[in-house]
Amino acid sequence: MNGVILDEETFDTGDLDLSVLEGVGIGWRHYPRTMPGQRVERLRGEVVAVTNKVRIDESCLAACADLKLVCVAATGVNNVDLEAAARRGVTVCNARGYATPSVTQHVFSLMLSLVTRQTEYRTAVGEGRWQVSPDFCLLDFPISELAGKSLGIVGYGELGHAVARVAEAFGMEVLIAARPGTVPDSDRIALPDLLPRVDVLSLHCPLTDTTRNLIAAPELALMKPTAILINTARGGIVDESALAWALREGRLGGAGVDVLSIEPPVDDNPLLDETIPHLIVTPHIAWASRESRQRLVEDIAENILAWQGGEARNVVSV
């Protein structure tokens, strides 16, 4: 059985053990990257395809009759035409849960950097301000603690649960937002009611028509001026212009974002302005620990083995 990995460099920088993939009985062709014009040529004749960001649309599927299994090297599957795959009998599987420890760690690295003002203090030391301080410590930037603060979580799936557990270990009160478009129950709080109560808001919901610009100017206006926003979900969930304005005007205490609406970002993205205060932007790396990427490879191998055994797992389209 033949298979192709279309964009291996997007998840393996040469630091992973791929032997688990070699052990599934497939003769692989490996490509670091695949451009749109190369897709059909590289997919034709293959039974199994692994893709992270290379789009497999209806035209690809129509031209590649041998293709039977598409393994997405991610949780999101917006790069595969699921309806076309279903019509053609192509099974599509994604990877789930592999990045939870990595993303959770990143959420708190952003949160802690903001409340301890690490960026400002590192800059101060680099500028020599500590060296000329009259005291043994530099207290130029107020530091706060997570203990006793309220954390609001939007999206209470596996990642939301994991973040909540760590927050409780820090002594935070955890408040869960009701899913957008649903009626709040006793365990969930409507977003307009939750926002004024939280000291930190962490987003873990998918980007859908319901959640696009979920956090925009009206929602930011409801938050405390000292509150912090953390987004490791999808960039389009937050109105980036509104967030930039709120930070500049001191209407929000800080923000840590790992995702932007267009990636790689274009130069005019409002959050790329280095003059915005109390903002940390990281380049979509919350998921990307070496351990997380190794689990991703192992999950792909498990998906293939399960499919070969007639009991496909992590199926998003059959």
C-alpha positions as CSV (number, residue, x, y, z in Angstrom):
1,M,0.0,0.0,0.0
2,N,1.3,3.4,-1.0
3,G,1.1,6.7,0.9
4,V,2.3,10.3,0.7
5,I,3.1,12.9,3.3
6,L,2.5,16.2,1.6
7,D,3.9,18.8,4.0
8,E,6.1,17.0,6.5
9,E,8.1,20.2,7.4
10,T,5.0,21.8,8.9
11,F,5.1,19.4,11.9
12,D,8.6,17.8,11.8
13,T,11.6,20.0,11.8
14,G,13.9,17.0,11.9
15,D,13.6,16.4,15.6
16,L,10.9,13.6,15.6
17,D,11.0,9.8,15.5
18,L,8.9,8.8,12.4
19,S,9.6,5.1,12.8
20,V,6.0,4.6,14.0
21,L,4.8,5.7,10.6
22,E,7.2,3.4,8.9
23,G,5.8,0.5,10.9
24,V,2.2,0.7,9.5
25,G,3.0,-1.2,6.4
26,I,2.8,1.7,3.9
27,G,5.5,2.7,1.4
28,W,5.7,6.4,2.0
29,R,6.8,9.3,-0.2
30,H,7.9,12.2,1.9
31,Y,7.6,15.9,0.7
32,P,8.7,18.8,2.9
33,R,6.2,21.1,1.2
34,T,3.6,20.7,-1.6
35,M,2.4,23.7,-3.7
36,P,-1.1,23.8,-5.1
37,G,0.0,22.9,-8.6
38,Q,1.8,19.8,-7.3
39,R,-1.1,18.2,-5.3
40,V,-2.7,16.0,-8.0
41,E,0.7,14.8,-9.3
42,R,1.7,13.8,-5.8
43,L,-1.6,12.3,-4.7
44,R,-2.3,10.3,-7.8
45,G,-1.9,6.6,-7.3
46,E,-1.6,6.9,-3.5
47,V,-4.0,5.2,-1.1
48,V,-3.2,7.2,2.0
49,A,-2.4,10.8,2.3
50,V,-1.1,12.8,5.3
51,T,-1.7,16.6,5.1
52,N,-1.4,19.3,7.6
53,K,-2.2,22.5,5.6
54,V,-2.2,21.3,2.0
55,R,-5.7,21.6,0.8
56,I,-7.4,18.5,-0.6
57,D,-10.5,19.7,-2.5
58,E,-13.0,18.1,-4.8
59,S,-10.8,18.5,-7.9
60,C,-7.9,16.6,-6.1
61,L,-10.2,13.9,-5.0
62,A,-11.8,13.5,-8.5
63,A,-8.3,13.2,-10.1
64,C,-7.1,10.6,-7.5
65,A,-9.4,7.6,-7.6
66,D,-7.0,5.4,-5.6
67,L,-7.1,7.7,-2.5
68,K,-9.0,6.0,0.3
69,L,-7.7,7.7,3.5
70,V,-6.8,11.2,4.3
71,C,-5.1,11.8,7.7
72,V,-5.0,15.4,8.8
73,A,-2.0,16.2,10.9
74,A,-4.1,18.6,13.0
75,T,-7.5,18.8,14.7
76,G,-9.0,21.3,12.3
77,V,-10.1,19.8,9.0
78,N,-11.0,22.9,7.0
79,N,-8.4,22.1,4.4
80,V,-10.3,19.0,3.3
81,D,-13.6,19.0,1.4
82,L,-15.4,16.6,3.7
83,E,-18.6,16.5,1.6
84,A,-16.6,15.6,-1.6
85,A,-14.6,13.0,0.4
86,A,-17.8,11.4,1.7
87,R,-19.3,11.2,-1.8
88,R,-16.2,9.4,-3.1
89,G,-15.9,7.0,-0.2
90,V,-12.7,8.6,1.2
91,T,-12.3,8.4,5.0
92,V,-10.9,11.5,6.6
93,C,-9.4,11.3,10.1
94,N,-8.0,14.1,12.3
95,A,-5.7,14.1,15.3
96,R,-7.2,14.9,18.7
97,G,-5.9,15.7,22.2
98,Y,-2.2,15.5,21.2
99,A,-1.5,19.2,22.0
100,T,-3.4,19.6,25.2
101,P,-0.3,19.8,27.6
102,S,1.5,22.1,25.2
103,V,-1.3,24.5,24.7
104,T,-2.2,24.6,28.4
105,Q,1.5,25.4,29.2
106,H,1.5,28.2,26.6
107,V,-1.8,29.7,28.0
108,F,-0.1,30.1,31.4
109,S,3.2,31.2,30.0
110,L,1.3,34.1,28.4
111,M,-0.8,34.7,31.4
112,L,2.2,34.7,33.8
113,S,4.3,36.8,31.5
114,L,1.6,39.5,31.5
115,V,0.9,39.5,35.3
116,T,4.5,39.5,36.3
117,R,5.5,42.1,33.6
118,Q,8.3,39.9,32.4
119,T,8.6,41.7,29.0
120,E,9.0,45.1,30.7
121,Y,11.4,43.9,33.3
122,R,13.6,42.1,30.8
123,T,13.7,45.3,28.7
124,A,14.6,47.4,31.8
125,V,17.5,45.1,32.7
126,G,18.7,45.2,29.1
127,E,18.7,49.0,29.2
128,G,20.7,49.0,32.4
129,R,18.0,50.4,34.7
130,W,18.5,47.7,37.4
131,Q,22.2,48.3,37.4
132,V,21.7,52.0,38.5
133,S,18.8,51.3,40.8
134,P,19.2,52.7,44.4
135,D,17.6,49.5,45.7
136,F,18.3,45.8,45.4
137,C,15.2,45.3,43.3
138,L,13.4,47.2,40.6
139,L,9.8,47.9,41.2
140,D,8.9,50.0,38.1
141,F,6.0,47.8,36.9
142,P,3.2,46.6,39.2
143,I,3.1,42.8,39.5
144,S,-0.1,40.9,40.4
145,E,-0.9,37.3,41.3
146,L,-3.2,34.8,39.7
147,A,-4.3,33.5,43.2
148,G,-7.7,34.9,44.0
149,K,-8.4,36.0,40.5
150,S,-11.3,34.9,38.3
151,L,-10.6,33.0,35.0
152,G,-13.3,32.9,32.4
153,I,-13.2,30.1,29.8
154,V,-14.9,30.2,26.5
155,G,-14.9,26.7,25.0
156,Y,-15.0,24.0,27.7
157,G,-13.8,21.0,25.8
158,E,-10.6,19.1,26.5
159,L,-8.4,22.2,26.4
160,G,-10.8,24.3,28.4
161,H,-10.9,21.6,31.1
162,A,-7.1,21.3,31.2
163,V,-6.7,25.1,31.6
164,A,-9.3,25.1,34.3
165,R,-7.5,22.4,36.3
166,V,-4.2,24.4,36.2
167,A,-6.1,27.6,37.1
168,E,-7.5,26.0,40.2
169,A,-4.0,24.9,41.2
170,F,-3.0,28.6,41.1
171,G,-6.0,29.4,43.3
172,M,-8.1,31.0,40.7
173,E,-11.9,30.9,40.5
174,V,-13.0,29.3,37.2
175,L,-16.1,30.6,35.4
176,I,-17.4,28.9,32.3
177,A,-19.1,30.7,29.5
178,A,-22.2,29.3,27.9
179,R,-21.7,28.1,24.4
180,P,-22.5,30.9,21.9
181,G,-26.0,30.5,20.6
182,T,-27.2,28.3,23.5
183,V,-29.3,29.0,26.6
184,P,-27.1,29.2,29.8
185,D,-27.7,26.6,32.5
186,S,-26.7,26.4,36.1
187,D,-23.1,25.6,35.2
188,R,-22.6,28.1,32.4
189,I,-22.8,31.9,32.3
190,A,-23.9,34.0,29.4
191,L,-21.0,35.8,27.9
192,P,-22.3,39.3,28.6
193,D,-22.7,38.4,32.2
194,L,-19.3,36.6,32.5
195,L,-17.1,39.3,31.0
196,P,-17.5,41.9,33.7
197,R,-16.6,39.3,36.3
198,V,-13.3,37.9,35.0
199,D,-9.8,39.0,35.5
200,V,-8.5,36.7,32.8
201,L,-10.5,35.5,29.7
202,S,-9.1,32.5,27.9
203,L,-10.5,31.4,24.5
204,H,-10.7,27.7,23.5
205,C,-13.6,27.5,21.1
206,P,-13.5,26.7,17.4
207,L,-13.9,29.5,14.7
208,T,-17.4,29.2,13.3
209,D,-20.0,31.6,12.0
210,T,-21.2,31.9,15.6
211,T,-17.8,32.6,17.1
212,R,-16.3,34.9,14.4
213,N,-15.6,38.3,16.1
214,L,-17.1,36.9,19.3
215,I,-14.8,39.2,21.3
216,A,-15.2,42.6,19.6
217,A,-15.6,46.2,20.9
218,P,-18.9,45.7,22.8
219,E,-17.5,42.6,24.6
220,L,-14.1,44.3,25.4
221,A,-16.0,47.3,26.8
222,L,-17.7,44.9,29.3
223,M,-14.4,43.7,30.7
224,K,-12.5,45.2,33.6
225,P,-9.8,47.7,32.5
226,T,-7.3,45.5,34.4
227,A,-8.5,42.2,32.7
228,I,-6.3,40.1,30.5
229,L,-7.4,38.3,27.3
230,I,-5.6,35.1,26.2
231,N,-6.3,33.7,22.7
232,T,-4.7,30.4,21.7
233,A,-7.8,29.2,19.7
234,R,-8.3,31.0,16.4
235,G,-7.5,34.6,15.4
236,G,-10.9,35.3,13.9
237,I,-12.6,34.9,17.2
238,V,-11.3,38.3,18.3
239,D,-11.8,41.6,16.5
240,E,-8.1,42.5,16.2
241,S,-8.6,46.3,15.5
242,A,-10.9,46.5,18.6
243,L,-8.3,44.7,20.7
244,A,-5.5,47.0,19.6
245,W,-7.6,50.1,20.4
246,A,-8.6,48.8,23.8
247,L,-5.0,48.1,24.7
248,R,-3.8,51.5,23.5
249,E,-6.5,53.3,25.3
250,G,-5.9,51.5,28.6
251,R,-9.4,49.8,28.4
252,L,-7.8,46.4,28.9
253,G,-5.0,45.3,31.1
254,G,-3.2,43.1,28.6
255,A,-3.5,40.4,26.0
256,G,-1.6,37.3,24.9
257,V,-2.4,36.0,21.5
258,D,-0.9,33.0,19.7
259,V,-3.2,33.2,16.6
260,L,-4.1,35.9,14.1
261,S,-6.9,36.1,11.5
262,I,-4.5,35.6,8.6
263,E,-1.5,33.4,9.0
264,P,1.3,34.0,8.2
265,P,0.1,37.6,9.0
266,V,0.2,40.5,6.6
267,D,2.1,43.6,7.6
268,D,-1.0,45.7,8.2
269,N,-2.4,43.4,10.9
270,P,-3.2,45.8,13.8
271,L,-1.7,43.5,16.4
272,L,1.8,43.6,14.8
273,D,2.3,47.2,15.9
274,E,5.1,47.0,18.5
275,T,4.0,50.2,20.2
276,I,0.8,48.5,21.5
277,P,1.3,48.2,25.3
278,H,0.8,45.0,27.3
279,L,0.5,42.8,24.3
280,I,2.4,39.5,23.6
281,V,2.0,38.0,20.2
282,T,3.5,34.5,19.5
283,P,3.6,32.9,16.1
284,H,1.0,30.0,16.5
285,I,3.3,27.9,18.5
286,A,1.1,26.9,21.5
287,W,0.6,23.4,20.1
288,A,4.2,22.9,18.9
289,S,6.3,21.4,21.7
290,R,8.4,18.5,20.5
291,E,6.4,16.1,22.7
292,S,3.2,17.4,21.3
293,R,4.4,16.9,17.7
294,Q,5.6,13.4,18.5
295,R,2.2,12.5,19.9
296,L,0.7,13.9,16.7
297,V,2.8,11.5,14.6
298,E,1.8,8.6,16.9
299,D,-1.9,9.6,16.6
300,I,-1.7,9.5,12.8
301,A,-0.1,6.1,12.9
302,E,-2.9,4.9,15.2
303,N,-5.5,6.3,12.8
304,I,-4.0,4.4,9.9
305,L,-3.7,1.1,11.8
306,A,-7.4,1.4,13.0
307,W,-8.5,2.1,9.4
308,Q,-6.5,-0.9,8.1
309,G,-8.3,-3.0,10.7
310,G,-11.7,-1.9,9.6
311,E,-12.4,0.2,12.8
312,A,-11.4,3.7,11.8
313,R,-10.9,6.2,14.6
314,N,-11.1,10.0,14.8
315,V,-13.3,10.0,11.7
316,V,-14.7,13.3,10.5
317,S,-16.0,12.0,7.2
318,V,-16.7,8.5,5.8
